[in-house]
């Protein structure tokens, strides 16, 4: 089993920045994919960014150039640096871990005011 704990969400003005963190614990396999997804009210959960254990990244078009995903394998932690935030980025952000199964964190709220 894998447990994921997110932190770093909050309220920020448009144009501001936030850095989300997700710490993984439990039965962590060295080769995996971790990422961030988000879900806004009334919307489906959508991919934000993913990163493999080999540091290959993938981003949603809506966040390219603004968000950066990274990981610290020694700490089993993945980060999402969010810059130039827009009101449409408002959502609950969920950490994701994939190896054989999908694991999800509890989510952290990001609210961007205009």
N, CA and C of each residue as an Amber inpcrd file, in Angstrom:
protein
   342
   0.8290000  -1.1910000   0.0000000   0.0000000   0.0000000   0.0000000
   0.8670000   1.2460000   0.0000000   0.3250000   2.2860000  -0.6090000
   1.0120000   3.5640000  -0.6950000   0.1100000   4.6390000  -0.1200000
   0.6860000   5.4750000   0.7020000  -0.0410000   6.6090000   1.2560000
   0.5540000   7.8970000   0.7120000  -0.3130000   8.8310000   0.3540000
   0.1110000  10.1000000  -0.2180000  -0.4790000  11.2360000   0.5990000
   0.3460000  12.1890000   0.9600000  -0.1000000  13.3290000   1.7400000
   0.3130000  14.6120000   1.0340000  -0.6770000  15.3990000   0.6210000
  -0.4150000  16.6570000  -0.0620000  -0.3750000  17.8110000   0.9250000
   0.3250000  18.8450000   0.5470000   0.3550000  20.0700000   1.3170000
   0.6910000  21.2240000   0.3850000   0.4400000  22.4350000   0.8460000
   0.8290000  23.6120000   0.1010000  -0.2930000  24.3850000  -0.5600000
  -1.5030000  23.8610000  -0.5030000  -2.6180000  24.5750000  -1.0960000
  -2.9710000  25.8130000  -0.2970000  -3.8020000  26.6480000  -0.8850000
  -4.2140000  27.8600000  -0.2090000  -4.8890000  28.8240000  -1.1430000
  -5.0320000  30.0400000  -0.6680000  -5.6570000  31.1140000  -1.4240000
  -4.5810000  32.0590000  -1.9280000  -4.6310000  32.3600000  -3.2080000
  -3.6380000  33.2420000  -3.8110000  -4.3150000  34.1120000  -4.8630000
  -3.7840000  35.2870000  -5.0690000  -4.3060000  36.1730000  -6.1000000
  -3.8110000  35.7600000  -7.4760000  -4.5850000  36.1090000  -8.4890000
  -4.1760000  35.8350000  -9.8610000  -2.7930000  36.4190000 -10.1140000
  -1.9690000  35.6330000 -10.7850000  -0.5990000  36.0300000 -11.0460000
   0.3840000  35.5560000 -10.0040000  -0.1270000  35.0590000  -8.9040000
   0.7230000  34.5910000  -7.8310000   1.2060000  33.1710000  -8.0340000
   1.8760000  32.6550000  -7.0110000   2.4760000  31.3310000  -7.0870000
   2.1710000  30.5110000  -5.8480000   2.1550000  29.2180000  -6.0340000
   2.0560000  28.2600000  -4.9500000   2.9320000  27.0650000  -5.2870000
   3.3890000  26.3920000  -4.2630000   4.1540000  25.1630000  -4.4510000
   3.4970000  24.0450000  -3.6590000   3.0310000  23.0420000  -4.3620000
   2.4120000  21.8930000  -3.7350000   3.4430000  20.7970000  -3.5250000
   3.2840000  20.0750000  -2.4430000   4.1560000  18.9530000  -2.1450000
   3.3150000  17.7140000  -1.8820000   3.8510000  16.5720000  -2.2300000
   3.1950000  15.3010000  -1.9600000   4.2420000  14.3120000  -1.4940000
   4.0990000  13.8630000  -0.2740000   5.0210000  12.8930000   0.2980000
   4.4030000  11.5070000   0.2460000   5.1250000  10.5750000  -0.3300000
   4.6600000   9.2000000  -0.4470000   5.3350000   8.3280000   0.6030000
   4.5750000   7.4060000   1.1310000   5.1170000   6.4600000   2.0950000
   4.4630000   5.1000000   1.8900000   5.0640000   4.0840000   2.4800000
   4.5510000   2.7380000   2.3390000   5.4100000   1.9140000   1.4080000
   4.7640000   1.0920000   0.6170000   5.4730000   0.1870000  -0.2900000
   5.7910000   0.8920000  -1.5970000   6.8180000   1.7110000  -1.5550000
   7.2030000   2.5100000  -2.7180000   8.1510000   1.7180000  -3.6050000
   7.7680000   1.5690000  -4.8650000   8.6280000   0.9290000  -5.8450000
   9.4350000   2.0000000  -6.5440000  10.6910000   1.6980000  -6.8290000
  11.5890000   2.7050000  -7.3680000  11.1900000   3.2050000  -8.7560000
  10.5230000   2.3660000  -9.5250000  10.0670000   2.7580000 -10.8540000
   8.5620000   2.9970000 -10.7890000   8.1710000   4.2300000 -10.9820000
   6.7640000   4.5730000 -10.8700000   6.4970000   5.8770000 -11.6010000
   5.2340000   6.2360000 -11.6360000   4.8300000   7.5320000 -12.1740000
   4.0690000   8.2590000 -11.0850000   4.4390000   9.4870000 -10.8440000
   3.7110000  10.3180000  -9.9080000   3.2090000  11.5490000 -10.6430000
   2.1450000  12.1080000 -10.1330000   1.6050000  13.2610000 -10.8190000
   0.5900000  14.0210000 -10.0050000   0.0680000  15.0430000 -10.6470000
  -0.9480000  15.8940000 -10.0580000  -2.1540000  15.9620000 -10.9780000
  -3.3100000  15.8300000 -10.3950000  -4.5750000  16.0000000 -11.0740000
  -5.3720000  17.0380000 -10.3140000  -6.3800000  17.5810000 -10.9570000
  -7.2070000  18.5550000 -10.2670000  -8.6660000  18.3800000 -10.6500000
  -9.5250000  18.8110000  -9.7600000 -10.9490000  18.7350000 -10.0000000
 -11.6090000  20.0110000  -9.5130000 -12.2020000  20.7250000 -10.4340000
 -12.9380000  21.9330000 -10.1220000 -14.4000000  21.5820000  -9.8920000
 -15.1310000  22.4270000  -9.1730000 -16.5530000  22.1560000  -8.9330000
 -17.3190000  21.9340000 -10.2260000 -18.0720000  20.8520000 -10.2810000
 -18.8600000  20.5400000 -11.4530000 -18.0850000  20.0000000 -12.6330000
 -16.8070000  19.7560000 -12.4510000 -15.9640000  19.2660000 -13.5340000
 -15.3850000  17.8960000 -13.2040000 -14.9310000  17.2160000 -14.2420000
 -14.2530000  15.9430000 -14.0610000 -12.8100000  16.1710000 -13.6330000
 -12.2650000  15.1890000 -12.9560000 -10.8670000  15.2690000 -12.5860000
 -10.0100000  15.2250000 -13.8490000  -9.0280000  16.1000000 -13.9310000
  -8.1940000  16.1860000 -15.1110000  -6.7150000  16.1450000 -14.7520000
  -5.9430000  15.6510000 -15.6790000  -4.5000000  15.6040000 -15.5030000
  -3.9120000  17.0030000 -15.5370000  -2.9860000  17.2540000 -14.6290000
  -2.2250000  18.4890000 -14.6280000  -0.8100000  18.2200000 -15.1320000
  -0.1310000  17.2890000 -14.4860000   1.2330000  16.9500000 -14.8670000
   1.6170000  15.6140000 -14.2750000   2.4940000  14.9030000 -14.9560000
   3.0310000  13.6520000 -14.4380000   4.5400000  13.6440000 -14.6090000
   5.1870000  12.8190000 -13.8100000   6.6280000  12.6660000 -13.9080000
   6.9840000  11.2280000 -13.5660000   7.7950000  10.6130000 -14.4040000
   8.2280000   9.2540000 -14.1520000   9.4220000   9.2510000 -13.2160000
   9.7710000   8.0610000 -12.7460000  10.9510000   7.9360000 -11.9000000
  12.2190000   8.2970000 -12.6680000  12.1490000   8.2560000 -13.9950000
  13.2430000   8.6960000 -14.8350000  13.1580000  10.1630000 -15.1970000
  12.2100000  10.8650000 -14.5980000  12.0230000  12.3110000 -14.7430000
  11.5390000  12.7390000 -16.1180000  10.8380000  11.8670000 -16.7990000
  10.1490000  12.2580000 -18.0120000   8.8350000  12.9040000 -17.5960000
   8.5570000  14.0850000 -18.1090000   7.3900000  14.8500000 -17.6800000
   6.3560000  14.9860000 -18.7810000   5.1290000  15.2100000 -18.3430000
   4.0170000  15.4430000 -19.2420000   3.1080000  16.4730000 -18.5890000
   2.6590000  17.4530000 -19.3780000   1.8240000  18.5210000 -18.8540000
   0.5640000  18.6960000 -19.6690000  -0.4910000  19.0840000 -18.9840000
  -1.6790000  19.5150000 -19.6890000  -1.3620000  20.8090000 -20.4300000
  -1.9640000  20.9810000 -21.5900000  -1.7020000  22.1820000 -22.3770000
  -2.0170000  23.4630000 -21.5980000  -3.0090000  23.3980000 -20.7420000
  -3.4470000  24.5760000 -20.0180000  -2.4310000  25.0890000 -18.9970000
  -1.4680000  24.2550000 -18.6260000  -0.4980000  24.6620000 -17.6090000
   0.9250000  24.7270000 -18.1330000   1.1450000  24.3510000 -19.3690000
   2.4890000  24.3730000 -19.9290000   3.0700000  25.7830000 -19.8690000
   4.3040000  25.8600000 -19.4230000   4.9700000  27.1410000 -19.3080000
   4.7110000  27.8530000 -18.0030000   3.7390000  27.3780000 -17.2270000
   3.4140000  28.0060000 -15.9500000   3.6990000  27.0930000 -14.7580000
   3.4410000  25.8010000 -14.9310000   3.6300000  24.8410000 -13.8480000
   4.8520000  23.9760000 -14.1280000   5.5150000  23.5670000 -13.0720000
   6.6540000  22.6720000 -13.1900000   6.5210000  21.5450000 -12.1760000
   6.5670000  20.3200000 -12.6530000   6.5380000  19.1720000 -11.7650000
   7.9630000  18.6630000 -11.5720000   8.2710000  18.2480000 -10.3730000
   9.5880000  17.7170000 -10.0720000   9.4610000  16.6780000  -8.9720000
  10.5220000  15.9390000  -8.7500000  10.4830000  14.9380000  -7.6970000
  11.8380000  14.7990000  -7.0420000  11.7970000  14.4080000  -5.7940000
  12.9840000  14.1100000  -5.0160000  12.8430000  12.6610000  -4.5940000
  13.5120000  11.7850000  -5.3070000  13.3480000  10.3600000  -5.0510000
  13.8730000   9.9440000  -3.6750000  14.8780000  10.6410000  -3.1830000
  15.4080000  10.3280000  -1.8590000  14.3730000  10.5900000  -0.7770000
  13.4850000  11.5390000  -1.0250000  12.4470000  11.8860000  -0.0670000
  11.0840000  11.3100000  -0.4320000  11.0160000  10.6050000  -1.5570000
   9.7430000  10.0880000  -2.0620000   8.6910000  11.1840000  -2.1200000
   9.0890000  12.3030000  -2.6680000   8.2280000  13.4720000  -2.6970000
   8.1610000  14.0450000  -4.1100000   6.9660000  14.4530000  -4.5020000
   6.7670000  15.1170000  -5.7780000   6.2470000  16.5220000  -5.5010000
   6.6500000  17.4590000  -6.3410000   6.2830000  18.8520000  -6.1610000
   5.5870000  19.3820000  -7.4100000   4.7920000  20.3930000  -7.2020000
   4.2040000  21.1200000  -8.3160000   4.3720000  22.6040000  -8.0370000
   5.2710000  23.2260000  -8.7690000   5.4570000  24.6650000  -8.6800000
   4.4900000  25.3200000  -9.6470000   3.6120000  26.1460000  -9.1240000
   2.5850000  26.7810000  -9.9260000   2.8300000  28.2820000  -9.9400000
   3.1150000  28.8030000 -11.1040000   3.3490000  30.2250000 -11.2850000
   2.2870000  30.8160000 -12.1980000   2.1860000  32.1280000 -12.1650000
   1.2260000  32.8420000 -13.0090000  -0.1620000  32.2350000 -12.9050000
  -0.5920000  32.0180000 -11.6920000  -1.8710000  31.3570000 -11.4660000
  -3.0430000  32.1830000 -11.9780000  -4.0340000  31.4760000 -12.4840000
  -5.2400000  32.0720000 -13.0330000  -6.4510000  31.5810000 -12.2530000
  -7.5360000  32.3430000 -12.2490000  -8.7420000  31.8760000 -11.5560000
  -9.1980000  30.4940000 -12.0200000  -8.9980000  30.1780000 -13.2860000
  -9.3970000  28.8740000 -13.7910000  -8.5480000  27.7220000 -13.2670000
  -7.4750000  28.0350000 -12.5520000  -6.6840000  27.0050000 -11.8940000
  -7.3000000  26.5710000 -10.5690000  -8.3220000  27.2610000 -10.1290000
  -8.9780000  26.9270000  -8.8720000  -9.5480000  25.5170000  -8.9290000
  -9.1630000  24.6980000  -7.9770000  -9.5860000  23.3030000  -7.9470000
  -9.0030000  22.6380000  -6.7140000  -9.4620000  21.4290000  -6.4660000
  -8.7890000  20.5700000  -5.5090000  -7.7280000  19.8020000  -6.2750000
  -6.5110000  19.8610000  -5.8050000  -5.3980000  19.2040000  -6.4630000
  -5.0640000  17.9090000  -5.7360000  -4.9760000  16.8370000  -6.5100000
  -4.7350000  15.5160000  -5.9600000  -3.4060000  14.9630000  -6.4300000
  -2.6700000  14.3980000  -5.5200000  -1.4360000  13.7000000  -5.8470000
  -1.7680000  12.2820000  -6.2770000  -1.0190000  11.7760000  -7.2380000
  -1.2600000  10.4570000  -7.7950000   0.0340000   9.6650000  -7.8940000
  -0.0550000   8.3880000  -7.6000000   1.0710000   7.4600000  -7.7030000
   0.6030000   6.2370000  -8.4580000   1.3730000   5.8060000  -9.4420000
   1.0110000   4.6340000 -10.2290000   2.1380000   3.6290000 -10.2550000
   1.8520000   2.4650000  -9.7660000   2.6450000   1.2680000  -9.9660000
   1.7100000   0.1080000  -9.6770000   1.3230000  -0.5990000 -10.7310000
   0.3240000  -1.6570000 -10.6660000  -1.0770000  -1.1000000 -10.3990000
  -1.1810000  -0.2070000  -9.4540000  -2.4500000   0.4000000  -9.0940000
  -2.3050000   1.9220000  -9.0080000  -3.4400000   2.5910000  -9.0360000
  -3.4910000   4.0230000  -8.8070000  -3.7210000   4.3120000  -7.3360000
  -2.9490000   5.2300000  -6.7970000  -3.1320000   5.6910000  -5.4310000
  -3.3290000   7.1910000  -5.4590000  -4.1690000   7.6690000  -4.5470000
  -4.5080000   9.0860000  -4.5190000  -4.3450000   9.6760000  -3.1340000
  -3.9290000  10.9160000  -3.0870000  -3.9110000  11.6520000  -1.8480000
  -5.2890000  12.1860000  -1.5260000  -5.3910000  12.8860000  -0.4150000
  -6.6850000  13.3950000   0.0220000  -7.0960000  14.6790000  -0.6910000
  -6.1600000  15.3150000  -1.3470000  -6.4220000  16.5400000  -2.0630000
  -6.1040000  17.7690000  -1.2400000  -5.7150000  18.8200000  -1.9260000
  -5.4680000  20.0980000  -1.2800000  -6.1000000  21.1940000  -2.1300000
  -6.8060000  22.0990000  -1.4750000  -7.5550000  23.1320000  -2.1820000
  -6.6460000  24.2620000  -2.6250000  -6.7680000  24.6170000  -3.8900000
  -6.0990000  25.7900000  -4.4430000  -7.1740000  26.7340000  -4.9490000
  -7.1830000  27.9390000  -4.4240000  -8.1530000  28.9370000  -4.8410000
  -7.4080000  30.1680000  -5.3340000  -7.7040000  30.5660000  -6.5560000
  -7.0640000  31.7250000  -7.1610000  -8.1180000  32.8030000  -7.3580000
  -7.9300000  33.9190000  -6.7030000  -8.8750000  35.0150000  -6.7930000
  -8.4840000  35.9710000  -7.9120000  -9.4710000  36.6490000  -8.4670000
  -9.2260000  37.5890000  -9.5440000  -8.8350000  38.9520000  -9.0060000
